[in-house]
């Protein structure tokens, strides 16, 4: 009897600790988002000025890039907290052409990575009921991940094909494959596709976790194949209606 009570006490303490950590992350992330957004807006306005010298422009562009990265981290932390506390991410379905959403997301990534080649292929009907903002976030995370873990001179391919009842989104890249040991925990929080320090983005390791949560919220599925010969392929299936 005493052992059972002690086990219950420890379990309650653990639940309380997790709840506190998740609430803390949510509060801090929310409070950080507003000042970061203000900084980003101010930097964008300054970059529109025509009387800036090259050195100032370069410094502002670096500040803009760093602030955007911080905004993405805060957004990921907010989504992580929401998914943990609420069971899954909230989405708002509306009529959306997924081809247009994917194209806009890829064009935005191409603009921020002009040195890389992004190839987009679309086929079939792209109309359905999804959360367009969440789908853009999904594409951004998958393609950003593919750019990060592929050789600089290689192509990242995005395929989007509409079928009778669903659409299939694929993101393919070459480079170091994901190890068999890493695959089972790939979509868990605070994990990354390839081992080693992430010096390029200082990622908190939530990108693929959030991708999985977005897919689940749309009642879809995601699969991963990764080999040294064929590269890495993330394949997402999204039903047209919930």
Secondary structure, DSSP 8 states (H G I E B T S, - for coil): -HHHHHHHHHHHHHHHHHHHHHHHHHHHHHHHHHHHHHHHHHHHHHHT-SS--HHHHHHHHHHHHHHHHHHHHHHHHHHHHHHHHHSS-----EEEEHHHHHHHHHHHHHHH-TTSEEEEEEES--EEEE-HHHHHHHHHHHHHHHHHTS-TTSEEEEEEEE-SSEEEEEEEE-SS---HHHHTTTTSTT--SS-S--TTT---S-HHHHHHHHHHHTT-EEEEEEETTTEEEEEEEEES--
